[in-house]
């Protein structure tokens, strides 16, 4: 029987870059390949170039502060260091790991490169973030061809072509899962990491998906996972065998029904090939809590930099916005947000800072701050019905002239 008679109508791939941020750093520092490397923290953790041409790297044991792990190499993960973990906690597990600062500009550049490389092979793509995409391979030439005695040979060939294109464009590896839908492909792309290809059809769900832990299903978070564990539903197979009425009773109609469908590998979602962002934001967590009076100059510099970065993001993505907001987190993790909507859209740093400064005036600063963020929403593109109108009049504030932080 030919592959065209056995393969499903839909063939969806999930591509996930392998330890993306860390892998980009290893391109810059190839001497660290194979070592435990953690990415996170401040720019002051840049390696030092020595007189003999070698580099001196900061170690995780030397870190102090409240930063978190952005990512880690697989060698560091083997030591128990994962993204989202506090760097101080990570230092207890892997004190000798190399510590590198984040460089999001570089990561965004490589993200654009790998997505462009994939689009040359398979142009129907759903962008899921900086390091992952879904790809509709259903109609890609050759995908349904058998190769020798392998009915899935066409799928493997297309997957290898995509992986090779990504490698040539970026020098980075990725892992790909190809299945009949997005839910299964997300699971499959994790099964043979790093640098893996996983093909999975509907008749293999029972043997390959059901033995997995329920948390392997994207959408089952820590709370739902704990609740399922309390019901003695630890594996996907146990979840699939659970009476639907039990799931509805404990999780409600919507989520309970979804759990039942997901456990059986059913997912009819189409790829979302284009979507407009609701808002764009920039924020930073301070290494120490800052006081609005004692640290006024530093806060002003940070505030200005966030507004400049936000303006740069708008320019890169071709947007302008009318709603400006701020986000503040104080000691005790108390979070405050304020926003205002302008008559005309803006996109330049000075106007963003002026509007955000007006929001700051509506906040009571009776505690030290640990996080500051600036956001712009009500987005449009120049030339839309609400064209961008940067404030270039004599009342336009200079960046160095503002608000509570100046």
N, C-alpha and C positions, 0 to 999 in steps of 0.2 A: 504494500500500500504506500502511495506517495505521501510525502510530508504535507502536501497541500490538503490532503483529505483528513489529516489527523490534527493539525494545528488549529487552535481557536481563531475566530475572526479577529480578535483583538490581541495584539502582542505589545505589551507595555514594559518598558525598561525603567529601572531606577538606577541612576549613576551617582555614586557617592565618592568624592575624592578621598584618598587615604590620608588620614591625619593631616588635613590640608594645610593649616597654618604652620605646623611644625615642618612639613615637607617643603614648603616654600622657604623656610629659614635654612633648611639643609642644602638647598641650592646655593645659598649665599655662603654657608659654612660647611662645605662638604667633608671637612675633617671630623665633623661630629656624627657622621653617618654611623648608625648602629648603636649609638650611645643613648643614655637616658637624658632627654632634653625636655625642658618645661618652658612653655611660652606664656608670659604674663608679666605684669608689673610695669615699672617705669622705664623711660628711655635711658635713665642713668645706668641701667644694667647692660648697656652696649658693651661688647667685647673690646678689649684693649689690644691694639696692634703693637707688638714688641719690636725691638731693634732688629732682631734676626728674621723678621717677616712672619713669625708665628703669632698666634693670638692667645691672650689670657682671658678666660671666661669666668663670669661670676658663678658661684655655686648656690644651690638652693638653701644650704645651711646658713648662708650669710644674709638671707633676706629678713627684713623686719618690716611690718606694715600690715595693711588690711586687704591687700590685693588678692585676686583669685586667679586660678589657672585658666588660661584661655584654651590651651590645648597641650597635648604632650605626645611624644613619640611612643611607638609601641613598646619600646624598651622601658620607658618610664611607666607606662600603663601596667606592665608586668610587675612593677614595684608597688602598684596600688595608687598611682597618681592619675587622676582623671579631670576633665574639664569641669569647671564650676567649683572645684575644691579650693578652699582657702590656701594660699601659698604657705602660710605658717604650718598648717596641718600637713601639707604636702612635704614640707621640709623634714618633718618627723619620719616620714615613710621613705624618703629618698634624699637624704641630706647632701649626697655627692652629685646629684643631678645638675646638669648645666641649666642656668636660667638665662633666657633671652627675652628682651622686651617685644611687645607686639608692634606690628607694622601694618596697619589695616590698609594703607594705600597700596602696598605691594600685594596684599591678599586680594583686594578688589581688582587689581590689574590682571593677576593670574586667573581670577574667576572669569573675567571677560574673555581671556584667551581660550580657556578650556571650553566655554560654552560656544564660542565661535567655531572652534574645531569640530565639535559635535554637530553643529548646525549644517556643516558642509556635507555630512554623511546622512543625517536624519533631521530635517528642519522643523518637525512638529515637536516643540519642547515646552514643558511647563517649568518655569523657574521657581525653585523652592528655597532659594537662599544662596549664600555665597559659595557653597561647596557641594550642592546637590541639585539634580534636575530629574524630572520624568521625561521620557522620550516615547512617542508613539511610533513603533516600528512596524505596524500592521502592513503598510504598503511600501516599505523600503525594498528596493529591488534585491532579489536573492534571498530574502529572509525566510522564504518558505521552501527553498530548494534543499533536497537531500544531497549530502556529500558522501559518496561511496555508499556504505551501509548505514550511515548515520542519518536518520530522518530529521535530526535537529542540527545538522551540519550548517545549514544556512544561518540559523540563529547564532551559532558560535562564530561563524565567519564575520557576520555584521558586528557582533560584540567586539571581536578582536580588531576590526577596522576602526571602530570608535575609540577603543583604548589606545591603539597605535597613533591615531590622529591627536588625541589628547597628549600623549607622551611626546610626540614630535613638536607640538606647539608650546608645551610648558616644561617638559622634563619631569613631569609628575605622573604618578600612577593613580588609577582609580579602580573601583570595584563596581560591577554591573550585575543586576538581577533582572532576568527577563521572565515574565509570567503573563497570565491573561489579564491582570488588573494591577492597579496602583498599590493596593494593600499588600498583596503577595510579593510584588516586586520590591517594596520597601524592606520587607523581611528578608527576601532572597539576597539583596545586595550586601547584607551583613554576614551571610553564612560562610563566605570564603575569603574574607578580608585577611590581609591586604592583597591588592592586585588580582582580584578573583573574578571569575565569571560563573554565575549560577543560573541555570535554566530549570524552570519548574512548571509543570503543567497540572491541570486540575486533578488528574488521576493520581497525583503524587502527594496531595495535601495530607491524606491520612498517614502516610509513612514518613513524611519529612517535616510537616508543619505541626501536626498534633503532638509530637513528643516535646515541643518547645515550651518554655515557660510562658505564661499568659502575658507577661510584660514585654515579650518580643513583638506583640501586636502594637503598631503605632496608634496611639489614641488611648491606650490603657496606661494611666499614670500611676504614681505611687499610692494615692488614696484608693483608687479602684482596684489596684493590685492587692492591697492589704485586705480590702473587703472580700475579694474573690478568694484569697487565701483563708480567710475566716470561714468561708463556705466550703473549704476543702477543694477548691477548684484551682489547682496549681499549674496544670498544663493546658495547652490549647485544646487537646483532645478531651480532657475532662470538662472544659468549658463547652465544647461542641456537644457533649453528651448530656449536659445539664438540661433539665426541663425548662422550656421557654418561660413558663409561668413563674418559676423560681427567679429567673433573671429580671422579669418584669416587676416582681414583688420587691426586690431589693435595689433595683437600679432605675425603675420607672419605665414608662412605655418607650420613649425614644432611645435612651442609652441601652436599655435591656434588649430591645430588638436588634440594635446595632451589634451588641456583643455576640448574640446568637449568629447573625449573618457573618460577622468577621471570623468567628471560630471555624466556620465552614468555608472560608476563603472567598466569600461573595462580596463583590465591590463593583458597582456600575458607574462610578464617578468617571466623568470625562476629563481629559486634560484641560487645564485652564491655561491657554497659550498666551493670554495677555490680560493684565490687570493694572489698574492705576492705583498707586499708593494713596492711602487716606491721609497720611501725614509723613513728614520727615523730621527726625530729631537727632540731637547730639546731647550726650550727657557724660559726666565723669564723676567717679567716686574718689574722694580725697584720701591721701595717705594718712592724714590725721584730721580730726574734727577742726573746722575753722570758725573763727569768731568774726562776726560782721564788722566789728570795730578794729580789733587788734590785727586782723588779717585782711584789712580792707584793700590794700594794694594788690595782694595776691589774688583775692577774689575778683577784683577788677580785671586782672590779666586773664584769668581763667574764663570769665564771662565773655570778654572780648574774643578770645580764641574760639569758644564754642559758637558764637555768632558768625565768625569768619568761616569756620568749618561748615556750618549750616548753609551759608551763602554759596560756598564752593560746591556743596552737594546739590543745591538747587540748580546751579549753572551746569554741572555735569549731567544732570538728569533732565534738564530743560523744563523746570517748573518754576512757578511763583506761587505765593500764597497770601491769604487775607487774615487767617486766624493765627495769632502768635501766642504761645503758651510757655510757661516755665514749670519746672518740677524741682522741688527742694526736699531733701530728706535730712532730718535733724537727728541728733543723738536720741537714742530710744527708738529709732527706726520710724519716727512719725513723719509721714509724707504729706506735703502740701503741693497743690497745683493751682495755678491761676492762668487765665487766658483772656484775650480780647480780640474782637474782630474789627478789622479796619475797613474803611470805605473802598479802598483800592488795593489791588494785590501788590506785593513788594517782593524783592529778591536780593537786594543788596544788604551787606553786613551792617551798615550804619542804621538803616531803617529797622532791620530786625532787632538790633540792640536797643534802639529807642523804644520800640513797642514792648520788648521784653522787660526793659527797665520800668515801664509803667506798671507792668504786672508785679514787679518786685515791691513796689510801693504799697501794695495791698496785702503784704505779708508781715506778720509780727515776728521779729527776729529776737526771741527771748531765749533761744538755745543755740548751741554750736551746730554747724552744718557739716554733713558728711557726703552729700551728693548735690550736684547742680546740673540741671538739664534745660535745654531750650528746644522748642518744637514749633513747627509751622504746618498748618493745615489749611483746609478749604483750597486745595491746590488746583491750579489751572496751568495752561501753557500759554506763553506769549503769543498773541494773535487771536486768543479766544475772546469771548464776549467781554471778559474783564481783563484787558491788557495790563501787563505789568507797568506800574508807574513808580519807579524808584524816586525817592524824595531828593531831588537835586536842587531844591530852592534854598534860599538863604537861611531857612529855618531847619534845614537838615542837620542833625547832630553829627559832630565828628566822633569817631570811635573812641577817642580818649576823653570824651566830655560827659559822662553820664551819671547817674543814679546813686543808689545806696553804696555801691561798691567802688565809688571813685572819691 
